[in-house]
Amino acid sequence: MVGNDKDAHGCIGSAGYTWCAVKNKCLRVWEEKCEATATGITADSLESATLSYPNPYDNSKTDTFTLVNGKSALLYDSGNINPRGYTVAATAVGDLNGDGVADGAMGIYQGWGANRITPIVFVVSNKNGVLTEIDSVLPDSSSWNDETAIKSLSINNGILSVNLLMLSDADKNLPHYQQTPTVTKTVQYKLINGKLILQPAAQTADWKTYTDSKLNISFEYPTNWSVVPTVKDDTNYDGDVLTPPNVPNNYNIINISQVDCDWIIRQHPGKIATCKQMGDSNMSVYDAMNTDDNNSRTDTIIDEIISTFKFTPK
């Protein structure tokens, strides 16, 4: 008998009704989609958002710009120097934090310098009718990111997928003007506590594995990073060093050490950017970057590397 099979939410299954959490009601999915309502956020409205991002010429300063038809007016530093502009490459609308309200995502190119075009992903929400920036990330943190293209964005089940075109290894050896991104790659993010968090499948899909049989540890690291071995003995073990590409010595490096973080920081005042303790064996992984350096930080990648850290059986 129709109407005699209500579920816990009062939805009548025999009549085709199911519970839709994001809309907080019973509905027939062929009549009404169970998905977040945009509540003012559309792909078109995203192209007039006001956003902020570090000035590429001086990361201590912030560019704040309002997009007009997908572009901002060119920004300049004092004296009409250091021009840069922002252009929308792709947009997506959907619920990223599970509150039933649609958020927006934008893939934006930051153009600056001598043909440098850096891809950035922004996410925004609608607060009281105002588009408000939540967070932003570089979807490609490699040294080749100025050649990476944002193909498309999508939001499904709370996951933001960023579809990229990247340089092949062969293209990387070509002159700049001949390089064309053709290799597809998708990275995915979840919005957690207002931060875009790279998901593990995208995070380490093509990474190498570092192992140390003396310390009985392993972790993943990017393929374009280098391992610099150090001398090991039974009384003092400093551990190997990992360095990202195109970085001067002693900058943005990871050291693996048996001593605790407090000792490391005391021994290197002003020179340790981050230090993370691992387990009960006083294993530490730290970023020995000079704090007065103006080079690009790799904090995000360091956190991703540390998240893959494991103790291996002896």
C-alpha positions in Angstrom: 0.0 0.0 0.0 1.4 3.3 -1.1 2.1 5.7 1.8 2.6 3.0 4.4 6.4 2.8 4.2 7.8 6.0 5.6 11.5 6.0 6.5 13.1 7.6 9.5 12.8 11.0 7.8 9.2 10.6 6.8 10.0 9.9 3.2 7.6 7.5 1.4 9.7 5.1 -0.6 6.9 3.4 -2.5 6.0 6.9 -3.9 9.6 7.4 -5.0 10.7 9.8 -2.3 14.2 9.6 -0.7 15.8 11.8 1.9 18.1 14.6 0.6 20.4 15.8 3.3 21.8 18.8 1.5 18.2 20.2 0.9 16.9 18.8 4.2 13.7 17.3 2.7 12.2 14.3 0.9 12.2 14.4 -2.9 12.0 12.4 -6.1 15.4 12.5 -7.8 13.9 12.4 -11.3 11.9 15.6 -10.5 14.5 17.5 -8.4 18.3 16.9 -8.1 19.7 16.2 -4.6 22.5 18.7 -4.7 23.5 22.0 -3.1 21.8 25.1 -4.3 24.1 27.8 -5.6 22.5 30.5 -3.4 23.9 33.3 -5.5 27.2 31.6 -6.7 27.3 30.9 -10.4 30.1 30.5 -12.8 29.4 34.0 -14.1 29.4 35.6 -10.7 32.7 34.0 -9.9 34.3 36.1 -12.6 33.7 39.3 -10.7 35.0 38.1 -7.4 37.5 40.1 -5.2 40.6 37.9 -4.3 44.0 38.3 -2.7 47.3 36.6 -3.4 51.0 37.3 -2.6 52.7 39.8 -5.0 55.0 37.5 -7.1 57.8 40.1 -7.0 57.6 40.5 -3.2 55.8 37.8 -1.2 55.7 40.1 1.9 53.1 42.2 0.0 49.6 41.1 -1.1 47.8 41.8 -4.4 44.1 42.4 -3.9 42.1 42.6 -7.1 38.6 42.4 -8.4 38.0 40.4 -11.6 36.1 42.1 -14.4 34.7 39.7 -17.0 37.3 37.1 -15.9 40.2 39.5 -15.8 41.5 42.1 -13.4 43.1 45.4 -14.4 46.8 45.2 -14.5 48.5 45.8 -11.2 51.7 47.7 -10.8 54.1 48.5 -8.0 54.9 52.1 -7.2 56.5 53.8 -10.2 54.5 51.7 -12.7 56.9 48.8 -12.4 56.4 45.0 -12.0 53.1 44.6 -13.9 51.0 41.5 -13.3 47.5 40.4 -14.2 45.0 37.7 -13.3 42.8 35.7 -15.8 40.2 33.1 -15.1 40.9 29.8 -16.9 38.1 27.6 -15.4 35.4 27.6 -12.8 33.2 25.1 -10.9 30.3 25.4 -8.4 29.4 22.8 -5.7 29.3 22.0 -2.0 32.8 21.6 -0.7 32.2 21.6 3.1 29.0 19.6 3.4 26.8 22.5 4.6 24.4 22.1 1.8 25.4 25.5 0.3 27.3 25.7 -2.9 30.9 27.0 -2.9 32.8 28.2 -5.9 36.3 27.3 -7.3 38.3 29.2 -9.8 41.5 28.3 -11.7 43.3 31.6 -12.4 46.5 32.4 -14.2 48.8 34.9 -12.6 50.8 36.6 -15.4 54.0 38.3 -14.5 57.7 38.7 -15.3 59.1 37.5 -18.6 56.3 35.3 -19.8 55.7 33.7 -16.4 52.1 32.4 -16.0 51.5 30.7 -12.7 48.3 28.6 -12.2 46.4 29.2 -8.9 43.2 27.6 -7.6 40.9 29.8 -5.4 37.8 28.7 -3.5 35.1 31.1 -2.4 31.8 31.0 -0.5 28.7 33.2 -0.4 28.4 35.0 2.9 25.5 37.3 3.2 25.4 37.8 -0.5 29.1 38.6 -0.7 31.6 36.3 -2.4 34.3 35.6 0.2 37.7 34.0 -0.4 38.3 30.8 1.6 41.7 29.5 0.5 44.0 29.2 -2.5 46.7 26.7 -3.6 49.2 26.0 -6.3 48.0 22.8 -8.0 51.4 22.2 -9.4 54.2 23.0 -6.9 57.0 21.8 -9.2 59.7 24.0 -10.7 57.8 23.7 -14.0 54.5 25.2 -12.8 54.8 28.2 -15.1 54.2 25.9 -18.0 51.2 24.1 -16.5 47.7 24.7 -17.8 44.4 24.3 -15.9 42.2 22.3 -18.2 39.0 22.2 -16.1 37.7 22.1 -12.5 34.9 20.0 -11.0 33.3 19.5 -7.6 31.7 16.2 -6.7 30.9 14.7 -3.3 32.9 17.4 -1.5 36.0 16.8 -3.7 37.5 19.5 -5.8 39.2 18.0 -8.9 41.7 20.1 -10.8 42.5 18.7 -14.2 45.9 19.9 -15.5 48.0 19.7 -18.6 51.7 19.5 -17.8 55.0 19.3 -19.7 56.3 15.9 -20.7 60.0 15.1 -19.9 60.9 15.6 -23.5 59.2 19.0 -23.6 61.2 20.1 -20.5 64.4 19.9 -22.6 63.1 22.2 -25.3 63.5 26.0 -25.5 60.8 27.8 -23.6 59.0 29.1 -26.7 58.7 25.5 -28.0 57.3 24.0 -24.8 53.6 22.9 -24.8 51.9 21.1 -21.9 50.3 17.8 -23.2 50.5 15.4 -20.2 47.2 15.1 -18.3 47.1 15.0 -14.5 44.4 15.4 -11.9 44.9 16.6 -8.4 42.2 16.5 -5.8 41.5 18.6 -2.7 39.1 18.5 0.3 38.1 21.7 2.1 38.9 21.0 5.8 38.7 23.7 8.4 38.9 26.4 5.7 42.0 24.9 4.1 42.3 23.0 0.8 44.0 19.7 1.7 45.6 17.7 -1.1 44.2 14.2 -1.1 46.7 11.2 -0.8 46.0 9.7 -4.2 47.1 12.8 -5.9 49.7 13.7 -3.4 52.1 10.8 -3.8 51.0 9.0 -7.0 54.3 9.5 -8.8 56.7 10.0 -5.8 59.7 8.0 -5.0 60.3 6.1 -1.8 63.1 6.9 0.6 64.3 4.1 3.0 66.9 4.0 5.7 67.8 0.6 7.0 69.8 2.0 9.9 67.0 4.2 11.2 64.3 1.8 10.0 62.2 4.5 8.4 60.6 5.2 5.0 58.7 8.1 3.4 57.7 9.3 0.0 59.2 12.4 -1.8 58.7 14.2 -5.1 60.6 12.7 -8.1 62.4 16.0 -8.8 63.9 16.2 -5.3 67.4 14.9 -4.7 68.8 12.8 -1.9 72.3 13.8 -0.6 73.7 11.0 1.5 75.8 11.8 4.6 78.5 9.9 6.5 76.9 7.6 9.1 78.6 6.0 12.1 77.5 4.3 15.3 78.0 7.3 17.6 76.6 10.2 15.6 74.0 9.9 12.9 72.8 13.1 11.2 70.9 11.4 8.5 70.6 12.2 4.8 69.4 15.5 3.3 66.6 16.0 0.7 66.7 19.1 -1.5 64.2 20.4 -4.0 65.3 21.4 -7.5 66.9 24.8 -8.2 67.5 25.7 -4.6 70.8 27.0 -3.1 72.6 24.9 -0.5 71.1 25.1 3.0 67.8 26.5 1.7 64.4 24.6 1.8 66.0 21.3 2.7 64.9 18.4 4.8 67.3 16.7 7.2 66.6 13.4 8.8 68.0 13.2 12.3 67.9 11.1 15.5 68.0 14.1 17.8 65.0 15.9 19.1 63.6 19.2 17.7 64.4 21.2 20.8 68.1 20.4 20.4 68.1 21.1 16.7 66.4 24.5 17.1 68.8 25.5 19.9 71.8 24.5 17.8 70.7 26.5 14.8 69.0 29.7 16.0 67.2 31.5 13.3 67.9 28.8 10.7 65.2 26.2 11.3 61.8 27.0 9.6 59.9 23.9 10.8 60.7 20.7 12.8 58.4 17.7 13.2 59.0 14.9 15.8 58.4 11.3 14.7 57.4 8.7 17.3 59.2 7.9 20.5 62.7 7.3 19.0 63.6 11.0 18.8 63.4 10.9 15.0 63.0 14.4 13.6 62.5 15.7 10.1 63.2 19.4 9.7 63.4 22.2 7.2 66.7 24.0 7.6 65.8 27.1 5.6 67.3 30.4 6.5 64.4 32.6 7.9 65.7 35.7 6.2 65.6 34.1 2.7 63.2 35.4 0.1 63.1 32.2 -2.0 59.8 30.4 -2.4 58.9 28.3 0.6 58.1 24.6 0.3 56.3 24.2 3.6 53.3 22.5 1.9 55.4 19.9 0.2 57.3 19.3 3.4 54.1 18.6 5.3 53.0 16.2 2.5 56.3 14.4 2.7 56.1 14.1 6.5 52.5 12.7 6.2 53.9 9.6 4.4 56.6 8.9 7.1 56.6 5.3 8.4 58.8 3.3 10.8 59.8 0.0 9.1 60.3 -3.4 10.9 63.8 -4.0 12.2 
